Amino acid sequence: MQLRYVFTELRQSLRRNISMHIAVILTLFVSLTLVGFGLLMSEQSAKARDQWGSELQITAFLCKARDDNPACTGEVTDAQKAAIADVVENNNEVSDYHFESKEEAFAKVKELLGSDKFDGPNPAATADDMPESVWITLKDPDKYEGITSAIIGLDGVSSVRDQRDVVGPILKSMRLMQVGAAVVALVLVAAALLLVGNTIRLAVFARRREIGIMRLVGASSLYIRLPFLLEALVTAAISVALVGGTLSAVMYFGVEQRLSESVGFIPWIDWTNLWYALIRVAILAPILTLVPTLLVSRKSLKV
């Protein structure tokens, strides 16, 4: 197989249909950016749920040694925790529950605010300053009065927080952004598929005489299709590079430089989450260009 011919045809085809290729790249860029944005929003929602629990949860904070609640006379005892667990476990509004230790709560605080604030001889807080808690998942978010009234007066319970008031609006906004990004991305992906198909069809039409001659001299289908497949891969690679640059800029200038500093109480996504999203986008991009290329070329190359 003469690779020089293949790359020559690739260069000529890219130059011949430059406007169509730019349109495909821009459409893929926008649609894949929205796909990546949706993936990042999904990761952000997961981080928020891990930090605060879902909107189906309420949290009962247990008494600690120096508690602001005057009803707490000291650290919650094992007997009191057993009694609390018995009440929670036998309540028909509860789907699941788990206890969170001081150490686990302190680890969350350090992750949220930065571990450097808690290092040194005079840290801002220690694990002993954190309250133990019970995280309760509800069967129905609208049915919570029974479990709330059952645990609020128990010995060892300092306060009860309804996670729905904190997490619900945030998660709802994130879900709306995810759905909106997904809908627009699907429309643009469909447009990209049509554009890729039309671009390959025009390229095949422009080379129909050459393709006919190559058929007559016994050239294989792969040899004839290879320039078109490489053309699709180049288009996908440029689109992925643009998406990577855009999402990286959003991560650095938007999340790290602004949101993390101004809204520090929310655990924000990091670069690991970005790379996870970019890997998925990099897998999706060539699929969106190669599949229509294979389908269109298979039909159009029957000369």
C-alpha positions as CSV (number, residue, x, y, z in Angstrom):
1,M,0.0,0.0,0.0
2,Q,1.5,3.4,-1.1
3,L,1.1,5.5,2.0
4,R,2.5,8.6,0.1
5,Y,-0.6,8.4,-2.2
6,V,-2.9,8.0,0.8
7,F,-1.5,11.1,2.6
8,T,-1.5,13.1,-0.6
9,E,-5.1,12.4,-1.1
10,L,-5.8,13.2,2.5
11,R,-4.1,16.6,2.2
12,Q,-5.9,17.4,-1.1
13,S,-9.3,16.4,0.3
14,L,-8.9,18.5,3.4
15,R,-7.9,21.5,1.3
16,R,-10.6,20.9,-1.3
17,N,-13.4,20.8,1.3
18,I,-12.0,23.2,3.9
19,S,-15.3,25.0,4.5
20,M,-17.2,21.8,5.1
21,H,-14.5,20.5,7.4
22,I,-14.5,23.7,9.4
23,A,-18.3,23.4,9.8
24,V,-17.9,19.8,11.0
25,I,-15.1,20.7,13.5
26,L,-17.1,23.6,14.9
27,T,-20.2,21.5,15.3
28,L,-18.3,18.7,16.9
29,F,-16.5,21.1,19.1
30,V,-19.7,22.6,20.5
31,S,-21.5,19.3,20.9
32,L,-18.6,17.6,22.5
33,T,-18.0,20.5,24.8
34,L,-21.5,20.2,26.0
35,V,-21.0,16.5,26.4
36,G,-17.9,17.1,28.5
37,F,-19.8,19.8,30.5
38,G,-22.5,17.3,31.2
39,L,-20.0,14.7,32.4
40,L,-18.4,17.3,34.7
41,M,-21.7,18.3,36.1
42,S,-22.4,14.7,36.9
43,E,-19.1,14.5,38.7
44,Q,-19.9,17.7,40.6
45,S,-23.3,16.3,41.6
46,A,-21.6,13.1,42.9
47,K,-19.1,15.2,44.9
48,A,-22.0,17.2,46.4
49,R,-23.9,14.1,47.3
50,D,-20.8,12.5,48.9
51,Q,-20.2,15.7,51.0
52,W,-23.7,16.4,52.1
53,G,-25.8,13.4,51.2
54,S,-28.7,13.4,48.8
55,E,-32.0,15.3,49.0
56,L,-33.5,12.1,50.5
57,Q,-31.4,12.5,53.7
58,I,-31.6,14.1,57.0
59,T,-28.7,14.3,59.4
60,A,-28.9,13.9,63.2
61,F,-25.8,15.5,64.9
62,L,-25.0,13.8,68.2
63,C,-23.8,15.4,71.4
64,K,-20.2,16.2,71.9
65,A,-18.2,17.1,75.0
66,R,-18.5,20.9,74.6
67,D,-21.9,21.2,72.9
68,D,-23.9,24.4,72.3
69,N,-27.1,22.5,73.0
70,P,-27.8,22.8,76.8
71,A,-29.7,19.5,76.7
72,C,-26.3,17.8,76.0
73,T,-24.6,17.0,79.3
74,G,-21.6,15.4,77.7
75,E,-20.3,13.1,74.9
76,V,-22.9,10.7,73.4
77,T,-22.5,7.3,75.0
78,D,-22.5,3.9,73.3
79,A,-25.8,3.1,75.0
80,Q,-27.4,6.3,73.6
81,K,-26.1,5.5,70.1
82,A,-27.6,2.0,70.4
83,A,-30.9,3.5,71.4
84,I,-30.8,6.0,68.5
85,A,-30.0,3.2,66.0
86,D,-32.9,1.1,67.3
87,V,-35.3,4.0,66.8
88,V,-34.0,4.8,63.3
89,E,-33.9,1.2,62.2
90,N,-37.5,0.5,63.2
91,N,-39.0,3.6,61.6
92,N,-41.0,2.9,58.5
93,E,-39.9,6.2,56.9
94,V,-36.3,5.2,56.8
95,S,-34.7,3.4,53.9
96,D,-31.1,3.3,55.2
97,Y,-28.8,4.9,57.7
98,H,-25.2,5.0,58.8
99,F,-23.1,6.6,61.6
100,E,-20.4,9.0,60.7
101,S,-17.5,9.2,63.2
102,K,-15.5,12.3,64.3
103,E,-12.6,11.3,62.1
104,E,-14.8,10.9,59.0
105,A,-16.4,14.3,59.7
106,F,-13.0,15.9,60.2
107,A,-11.7,14.4,57.0
108,K,-14.6,16.0,55.1
109,V,-13.9,19.4,56.7
110,K,-10.2,19.2,55.7
111,E,-11.0,18.2,52.2
112,L,-13.5,21.1,51.9
113,L,-11.4,23.8,53.5
114,G,-7.9,22.6,52.9
115,S,-5.7,20.5,55.2
116,D,-3.2,23.3,55.6
117,K,-5.6,25.1,57.9
118,F,-5.5,22.2,60.3
119,D,-1.7,21.6,60.5
120,G,0.8,23.0,62.9
121,P,0.8,23.3,66.7
122,N,-2.4,25.5,66.8
123,P,-4.9,24.0,64.3
124,A,-8.2,25.7,63.7
125,A,-10.0,22.5,64.8
126,T,-9.3,18.8,65.5
127,A,-11.2,15.6,65.2
128,D,-12.4,16.0,68.8
129,D,-14.2,19.2,67.9
130,M,-16.3,17.4,65.3
131,P,-19.7,15.8,66.3
132,E,-20.6,12.3,65.5
133,S,-23.7,12.1,63.3
134,V,-26.3,9.7,61.9
135,W,-27.1,10.1,58.2
136,I,-30.6,8.9,57.5
137,T,-31.9,8.1,54.0
138,L,-35.7,8.5,53.5
139,K,-37.9,6.3,51.5
140,D,-40.0,9.3,50.4
141,P,-38.5,12.9,50.6
142,D,-42.0,14.2,51.5
143,K,-42.4,11.9,54.5
144,Y,-39.9,12.9,57.1
145,E,-41.9,14.3,60.0
146,G,-42.1,11.0,61.8
147,I,-38.4,10.2,62.0
148,T,-37.5,13.8,62.7
149,S,-39.9,14.0,65.7
150,A,-38.8,10.5,66.9
151,I,-35.1,11.4,67.1
152,I,-35.1,15.1,68.0
153,G,-35.8,14.4,71.7
154,L,-33.6,11.3,72.2
155,D,-30.8,11.5,74.6
156,G,-27.5,12.1,72.8
157,V,-29.1,13.9,69.9
158,S,-28.0,17.6,69.7
159,S,-29.7,18.7,66.5
160,V,-31.3,17.6,63.3
161,R,-30.6,19.0,59.8
162,D,-32.8,18.4,56.8
163,Q,-30.4,17.9,53.9
164,R,-33.2,18.7,51.4
165,D,-33.1,22.3,52.4
166,V,-29.4,22.6,51.7
167,V,-28.7,20.1,48.9
168,G,-32.1,19.9,47.1
169,P,-31.9,23.3,45.3
170,I,-28.2,22.8,44.4
171,L,-28.7,19.3,43.0
172,K,-31.9,20.3,41.2
173,S,-30.0,23.1,39.5
174,M,-27.2,20.7,38.5
175,R,-29.7,18.2,37.1
176,L,-31.4,20.9,35.1
177,M,-28.0,22.0,33.6
178,Q,-27.1,18.4,32.9
179,V,-30.4,17.8,31.1
180,G,-30.1,21.0,29.1
181,A,-26.6,20.2,28.1
182,A,-27.5,16.7,27.1
183,V,-30.5,17.8,25.0
184,V,-28.5,20.5,23.1
185,A,-25.5,18.1,22.7
186,L,-27.8,15.4,21.2
187,V,-29.1,17.8,18.6
188,L,-25.6,19.0,17.7
189,V,-24.3,15.4,17.6
190,A,-27.0,14.6,15.1
191,A,-26.1,17.7,13.1
192,A,-22.4,16.6,13.2
193,L,-23.3,13.2,11.9
194,L,-25.2,14.6,9.0
195,L,-22.3,17.1,8.2
196,V,-19.7,14.3,8.3
197,G,-21.8,12.2,6.0
198,N,-22.4,15.0,3.5
199,T,-18.7,16.0,3.6
200,I,-17.6,12.4,2.8
201,R,-20.3,12.1,0.1
202,L,-18.9,15.3,-1.6
203,A,-15.4,14.1,-1.3
204,V,-16.3,10.8,-2.9
205,F,-18.2,12.5,-5.7
206,A,-15.2,14.8,-6.4
207,R,-13.0,11.7,-6.8
208,R,-15.5,9.4,-8.5
209,R,-13.4,9.0,-11.7
210,E,-10.2,8.2,-9.7
211,I,-12.2,5.7,-7.6
212,G,-13.6,4.1,-10.7
213,I,-10.1,3.6,-12.2
214,M,-8.8,2.2,-8.9
215,R,-11.6,-0.3,-8.9
216,L,-10.7,-1.4,-12.4
217,V,-7.1,-2.0,-11.5
218,G,-8.1,-4.1,-8.5
219,A,-7.6,-1.6,-5.5
220,S,-9.0,-2.9,-2.3
221,S,-11.9,-1.2,-0.5
222,L,-9.7,-0.4,2.5
223,Y,-7.1,1.3,0.2
224,I,-9.8,3.5,-1.4
225,R,-11.5,4.3,2.0
226,L,-8.3,5.0,3.9
227,P,-8.0,8.7,3.0
228,F,-11.6,9.3,4.0
229,L,-11.1,7.5,7.3
230,L,-8.0,9.5,8.1
231,E,-9.9,12.6,7.1
232,A,-12.5,11.7,9.7
233,L,-9.8,11.0,12.4
234,V,-8.1,14.4,11.7
235,T,-11.4,16.1,12.1
236,A,-12.1,14.3,15.4
237,A,-8.6,15.0,16.7
238,I,-8.9,18.7,16.1
239,S,-12.3,18.8,17.7
240,V,-11.0,16.9,20.8
241,A,-8.1,19.3,21.1
242,L,-10.4,22.3,21.0
243,V,-12.7,20.7,23.6
244,G,-9.7,19.9,25.9
245,G,-8.5,23.5,25.7
246,T,-12.0,24.9,26.4
247,L,-12.7,22.6,29.4
248,S,-9.2,23.2,30.8
249,A,-9.8,26.9,30.6
250,V,-13.1,26.5,32.4
251,M,-11.5,24.4,35.1
252,Y,-8.6,26.8,35.7
253,F,-10.2,30.2,35.3
254,G,-13.7,29.3,36.4
255,V,-13.5,26.6,39.0
256,E,-10.0,27.0,40.5
257,Q,-9.6,30.8,40.3
258,R,-13.2,31.8,41.0
259,L,-15.7,29.2,42.3
260,S,-13.3,27.4,44.7
261,E,-12.4,30.7,46.3
262,S,-15.8,32.5,46.3
263,V,-18.0,29.4,47.1
264,G,-15.6,27.4,49.2
265,F,-18.2,25.5,51.1
266,I,-19.0,23.4,48.0
267,P,-16.5,20.5,47.1
268,W,-15.6,21.3,43.5
269,I,-14.4,19.0,40.8
270,D,-10.7,18.7,40.2
271,W,-8.3,17.9,37.3
272,T,-8.8,14.2,37.8
273,N,-12.5,14.6,37.0
274,L,-11.6,16.7,33.9
275,W,-9.3,14.0,32.6
276,Y,-12.0,11.5,33.1
277,A,-14.4,13.6,31.0
278,L,-11.9,14.2,28.3
279,I,-11.1,10.5,27.9
280,R,-14.8,9.8,27.3
281,V,-15.0,12.7,24.8
282,A,-11.8,11.4,23.1
283,I,-13.5,8.0,22.7
284,L,-16.8,9.5,21.4
285,A,-15.3,11.9,18.9
286,P,-13.8,9.3,16.4
287,I,-17.0,7.2,16.7
288,L,-19.0,10.2,15.6
289,T,-16.8,10.7,12.5
290,L,-15.8,7.2,11.6
291,V,-19.3,5.6,11.7
292,P,-20.9,7.9,9.2
293,T,-17.7,7.8,7.1
294,L,-17.9,4.0,6.9
295,L,-21.6,4.0,6.1
296,V,-21.5,6.7,3.5
297,S,-18.3,5.4,1.8
298,R,-19.6,1.8,1.7
299,K,-22.6,3.0,-0.3
300,S,-20.9,5.7,-2.4
301,L,-17.9,3.6,-3.4
302,K,-20.0,1.1,-5.4
303,V,-18.9,2.5,-8.8
